[in-house]
Amino acid sequence: MTVPQPLPLVCLPTPLHPLPNLSQDFGLDLWIKRDDLTGFAFGGNKGRKLEYIMADVLASGATAVVTCGSAQSNFVRQVAGACARLGLRFAAAVMVLPYPDGDPRPPGPTETKGGNLLLNSLFGAEIHLFPDGGWSELDHASSEVVRKLEAQGERVYQIPLGGSSPLGAYAFYLAGKEVAEQAAPFDFVVTASSSGSTHTGLAAFFRGSGTKVIGISCDPEPDITEDLSHLSEGLAKITGDSKMEPNEFWFDLDSVGPGYGFASDSGTQALSIMALREAILLDPVYSAKAFDGLIRLAKNGTLGGRVLFWHTGGTPTLFAESRSVP
Ligand SMILES: Cc1ncc(COP(=O)(O)O)c(C=O)c1O
């Protein structure tokens, strides 16, 4: 597979620095990789992927881009920013996540006002909101949006959920290289993992080294390691390495909490600890759960030595507002 020349969207390398207070609290040499500070469309891990994916979009001659995600998707927001920058029409199908059965909580951070939705509108995105859908309905809705734009004469490029294509994983393979050039080797890298290309790219880069990559899952789906393996096959076509098997991924499902897109109690506590001890803000549904996993693994003795926490961004979700779906 040929890799397009990346578009310069984000400010690289992102900062890498120690966390002195938390290092003391947890008895680790703890560092943080600031992909929340990419300097592009409010930051986050998707900017790296988009440098390659948007280059592919331009090479395809597309006039419009369509993707999908949850109502507060950080990916949708960053694609919206990239399309604004490149003068492309952008539309996304986004769904309102149904609350888990019997969940008595009031609307929370997956909601449909403010946060990323506000930023999407500033970037001129066309957002099609689907109340209470599931992933397959969302897929269908996304194809409907593509058909609508094509009927209007657009040449549409459809980007998969979360930018988890081989090019997206390649961007994170290079992010691993970036860290290796910034600092002495880490014993562990801990990151949030959802659609999978962040985890896959980092795991592929550090494969066979002394650095173990732990993906803290934000989805209650153990089978995702099959997807990671599949993604690594596509990535291997770029890097020349071999595919990774599902059991090669360290995939931790113990911090998902009530489900995808919903804040967990221990994640919210982890978010507060990071804010109170280091004045760094996490997001409620990805990076807070990843940091919750890190704390758990530090407390049970799994983690030790030099540990890197990968801040994947998502902070606009802190400003999401309550549900107002008709
Ligand atoms: C803030 C944040 N962190 C982590 C992730 C997970 O990254 P990936 O989809 O590459 O697994 C996402 C995905 O949406 C995200 O928005």
The ligand as a Gaussian input file, in Angstrom:
#p B3LYP/6-31G(d) Opt

LIG

0 1
 C      -10.333000      11.082000      23.424000
 C      -10.194000       9.745000      22.799000
 N       -9.310000       8.894000      23.306000
 C       -9.136000       7.663000      22.788000
 C       -9.896000       7.215000      21.732000
 C       -9.674000       5.852000      21.211000
 O       -8.846000       5.856000      20.077000
 P       -9.026000       4.760000      18.975000
 O      -10.362000       4.993000      18.349000
 O       -7.895000       4.946000      18.031000
 O       -9.012000       3.437000      19.650000
 C      -10.850000       8.079000      21.173000
 C      -11.699000       7.598000      20.081000
 O      -12.692000       8.149000      19.740000
 C      -10.995000       9.368000      21.711000
 O      -11.888000      10.228000      21.212000

